[in-house]
Amino acid sequence: MIAKLQNYWKYSRSPLYSLLFVIPLLFVYELMIFSLNHSDIIGIRNGADVLFRQFFSIFDIYGFYLVGFLVLLSLFIAYYFYSRKEQQGKFQFLYFIIMMFESIFYAMLLFLVLNKIAGFLLVTGNGSDQRQIIALALGAGVYEEFVFRVIMISAIVFLMKDLIGFSKNISRIVAIIFSALIFSWFHYIGSFGEEINLFSFTVRSAAGIFLAILYLFRGYGITAYTHTLYDLLVIL
């Protein structure tokens, strides 16, 4: 039993399970955005999704499905090189079910703590009705967690540990705090950003720290679902 739990803990945070776990979230988000916008350029989008699309637009790459596919492809490539030496073990579909329950637990924990303080959405975007906000919440799990956790934390740890020479623990602590602050600040920029105040910034920074720690210990997939499920709890 202990060995099975250890295997689940190890493999469920692996790139393979994280990516397969996130694919339905990405698919439903892109489908909802397509049904809401009917435009390839103008319409609602999650803020981190916009960053990706602006980056690809530099190379004249547009399209609802094309950009989503390229993001997914980049995830596979990045994770392949990161984990090419990892042993994934025998594939277990049951892990996805347990990962969902685990994500629900973390989302409820985050909800109970933050809702005691104030019910803040961790999603950035310009949705005006509930259906739009739900779509943005789905995108938040996929894109915001990829930007602020996968890319940012990995980059900071690489910079501090591999290039500068700090210890792994120090590098991770700095990455957690810095990524959380940027994640919080992200909710106040742009024409659809909220009016910044110290209280909401602090609360969102704390949520960012929670999600960053969760990412380091439980991987991208569970963190993405935790973020989305938290937002859905606040919305619904």
C-alpha positions as CSV (number, residue, x, y, z in Angstrom):
1,M,0.0,0.0,0.0
2,I,2.8,2.4,0.9
3,A,4.6,1.5,-2.3
4,K,1.5,2.3,-4.3
5,L,1.1,5.7,-2.6
6,Q,4.7,6.5,-3.2
7,N,4.3,5.6,-6.9
8,Y,1.2,7.7,-7.2
9,W,3.0,10.7,-5.5
10,K,5.9,10.3,-7.8
11,Y,4.2,9.7,-11.2
12,S,1.2,11.9,-10.8
13,R,3.4,15.0,-10.7
14,S,5.4,13.8,-13.7
15,P,5.2,15.6,-17.1
16,L,3.3,12.8,-18.7
17,Y,0.4,12.7,-16.2
18,S,0.4,16.5,-15.9
19,L,0.0,17.1,-19.6
20,L,-2.6,14.4,-20.2
21,F,-4.5,15.7,-17.1
22,V,-4.5,19.3,-18.5
23,I,-5.6,18.5,-22.1
24,P,-9.3,18.4,-21.3
25,L,-9.1,21.7,-19.5
26,L,-7.3,23.3,-22.5
27,F,-9.8,21.8,-24.9
28,V,-12.9,23.0,-23.0
29,Y,-11.4,26.5,-22.6
30,E,-10.6,26.9,-26.3
31,L,-14.1,25.6,-27.2
32,M,-15.8,28.0,-24.9
33,I,-13.7,30.9,-26.1
34,F,-14.5,30.0,-29.7
35,S,-18.2,29.9,-29.0
36,L,-18.1,33.2,-27.1
37,N,-15.9,35.3,-29.4
38,H,-16.5,34.2,-33.1
39,S,-13.4,36.2,-33.8
40,D,-9.7,35.4,-34.1
41,I,-8.5,38.8,-32.9
42,I,-11.0,40.6,-30.7
43,G,-12.8,39.0,-27.8
44,I,-12.4,37.8,-24.3
45,R,-9.3,35.9,-23.3
46,N,-7.5,35.0,-20.2
47,G,-4.7,37.5,-19.6
48,A,-1.9,34.9,-19.7
49,D,-3.5,33.4,-22.9
50,V,-3.2,36.9,-24.4
51,L,0.5,36.9,-23.7
52,F,1.0,33.7,-25.7
53,R,-1.1,35.0,-28.6
54,Q,0.8,38.3,-28.7
55,F,4.0,36.4,-28.8
56,F,2.9,34.1,-31.6
57,S,1.5,37.2,-33.5
58,I,5.0,38.5,-33.9
59,F,5.5,35.6,-36.3
60,D,2.1,36.2,-37.9
61,I,0.7,33.1,-36.2
62,Y,-3.0,33.3,-35.3
63,G,-5.9,31.0,-34.8
64,F,-8.0,29.6,-32.0
65,Y,-6.8,26.1,-32.3
66,L,-3.4,26.7,-33.8
67,V,-2.2,28.8,-30.9
68,G,-3.6,26.4,-28.4
69,F,-2.0,23.5,-30.3
70,L,1.4,25.3,-30.3
71,V,1.2,26.0,-26.6
72,L,0.4,22.3,-26.0
73,L,3.2,21.3,-28.3
74,S,5.7,23.6,-26.5
75,L,4.6,22.0,-23.2
76,F,5.3,18.5,-24.6
77,I,8.7,19.5,-25.9
78,A,9.8,21.4,-22.8
79,Y,8.7,18.5,-20.5
80,Y,10.3,15.9,-22.8
81,F,13.7,17.5,-22.4
82,Y,13.1,18.0,-18.7
83,S,12.1,14.4,-18.0
84,R,13.7,12.3,-20.7
85,K,15.6,10.4,-18.1
86,E,12.7,9.9,-15.8
87,Q,11.0,6.5,-15.6
88,Q,7.2,6.8,-15.9
89,G,6.3,3.3,-14.8
90,K,3.2,1.4,-16.0
91,F,0.5,3.8,-17.1
92,Q,-2.3,4.1,-14.5
93,F,-5.6,5.7,-15.5
94,L,-6.7,5.6,-11.9
95,Y,-4.1,8.2,-11.1
96,F,-6.2,10.8,-13.0
97,I,-9.2,10.2,-10.8
98,I,-7.1,10.5,-7.7
99,M,-5.5,13.6,-9.1
100,M,-8.9,15.2,-9.6
101,F,-9.9,14.5,-6.0
102,E,-6.6,15.8,-4.8
103,S,-7.1,19.0,-6.8
104,I,-10.6,19.4,-5.4
105,F,-9.1,19.1,-1.9
106,Y,-6.5,21.8,-2.5
107,A,-9.0,24.1,-4.2
108,M,-11.4,23.8,-1.2
109,L,-8.6,24.4,1.2
110,L,-7.6,27.5,-0.7
111,F,-11.2,28.6,-1.0
112,L,-11.9,28.2,2.8
113,V,-8.8,30.2,3.7
114,L,-9.3,33.0,1.2
115,N,-13.0,33.2,1.5
116,K,-12.6,33.8,5.2
117,I,-10.6,36.9,4.2
118,A,-12.3,37.9,1.0
119,G,-13.6,36.0,-2.1
120,F,-10.9,37.0,-4.6
121,L,-10.9,35.5,-8.1
122,L,-7.4,34.4,-9.2
123,V,-8.4,34.9,-12.8
124,T,-7.4,37.8,-15.1
125,G,-9.6,38.8,-18.0
126,N,-12.4,40.9,-19.3
127,G,-15.4,38.6,-18.9
128,S,-18.7,40.5,-18.1
129,D,-21.1,37.6,-17.5
130,Q,-20.9,34.3,-15.7
131,R,-20.3,32.1,-18.7
132,Q,-17.4,34.4,-19.8
133,I,-15.9,34.3,-16.3
134,I,-16.1,30.5,-16.2
135,A,-14.3,30.3,-19.5
136,L,-11.6,32.6,-18.2
137,A,-11.3,30.5,-15.1
138,L,-10.6,27.4,-17.2
139,G,-7.9,29.3,-19.1
140,A,-6.4,30.6,-15.8
141,G,-5.5,27.0,-14.8
142,V,-3.8,26.2,-18.1
143,Y,-2.1,29.5,-19.1
144,E,-1.5,31.3,-15.8
145,E,0.0,28.3,-14.1
146,F,2.1,27.6,-17.2
147,V,3.4,31.2,-17.2
148,F,3.8,32.0,-13.5
149,R,4.7,28.5,-12.2
150,V,6.2,26.3,-15.0
151,I,8.1,29.0,-16.9
152,M,8.8,31.6,-14.3
153,I,9.8,29.3,-11.4
154,S,11.9,27.1,-13.7
155,A,13.7,30.1,-15.1
156,I,14.4,31.7,-11.7
157,V,15.7,28.4,-10.3
158,F,17.8,27.8,-13.3
159,L,19.2,31.4,-13.2
160,M,20.0,31.3,-9.4
161,K,21.1,27.7,-9.0
162,D,22.8,26.7,-12.3
163,L,24.1,30.1,-13.4
164,I,24.8,32.0,-10.2
165,G,25.4,29.1,-7.9
166,F,22.9,29.5,-5.1
167,S,21.6,26.4,-3.3
168,K,18.5,24.6,-4.6
169,N,16.5,25.6,-1.5
170,I,17.4,29.3,-1.7
171,S,16.7,29.3,-5.4
172,R,13.3,27.8,-4.9
173,I,12.3,30.2,-2.0
174,V,13.2,33.2,-4.2
175,A,11.4,31.7,-7.1
176,I,8.2,31.1,-5.0
177,I,8.1,34.6,-3.6
178,F,9.0,36.4,-6.9
179,S,6.6,34.5,-9.0
180,A,3.8,35.0,-6.5
181,L,4.4,38.8,-6.5
182,I,4.4,38.9,-10.3
183,F,1.3,36.7,-10.4
184,S,-0.6,39.1,-8.0
185,W,0.6,42.2,-9.9
186,F,-0.6,40.7,-13.1
187,H,-4.3,41.1,-12.0
188,Y,-3.9,44.9,-12.0
189,I,-2.3,45.6,-15.4
190,G,-4.0,46.4,-18.7
191,S,-7.3,48.1,-19.5
192,F,-9.3,45.4,-17.8
193,G,-7.1,45.1,-14.7
194,E,-8.5,45.8,-11.3
195,E,-7.7,48.9,-9.3
196,I,-4.7,47.9,-7.2
197,N,-4.8,48.0,-3.4
198,L,-2.4,46.6,-0.8
199,F,-5.0,44.2,0.8
200,S,-6.0,42.4,-2.4
201,F,-2.4,42.4,-3.7
202,T,-1.3,40.7,-0.4
203,V,-4.1,38.1,-0.5
204,R,-3.3,37.2,-4.1
205,S,0.4,37.0,-3.4
206,A,-0.4,34.5,-0.6
207,A,-2.5,32.5,-3.0
208,G,0.4,32.7,-5.5
209,I,2.8,31.3,-2.8
210,F,0.4,28.5,-2.1
211,L,0.1,27.6,-5.8
212,A,3.9,27.9,-6.3
213,I,4.6,25.4,-3.5
214,L,1.9,23.1,-4.8
215,Y,3.5,23.2,-8.2
216,L,6.9,22.3,-6.9
217,F,5.6,19.4,-4.9
218,R,2.6,18.2,-7.0
219,G,3.4,19.3,-10.5
220,Y,1.7,21.4,-13.2
221,G,-1.5,19.3,-13.7
222,I,-2.8,19.3,-10.2
223,T,-1.8,23.0,-9.7
224,A,-3.7,24.0,-12.9
225,Y,-6.9,22.2,-11.8
226,T,-6.6,23.6,-8.3
227,H,-6.4,27.1,-9.7
228,T,-9.4,26.6,-12.0
229,L,-11.5,24.8,-9.4
230,Y,-10.9,27.5,-6.8
231,D,-12.1,30.2,-9.3
232,L,-15.2,28.1,-10.1
233,L,-15.9,27.8,-6.4
234,V,-15.8,31.6,-6.0
235,I,-17.9,32.1,-9.2
236,L,-20.5,29.5,-8.4
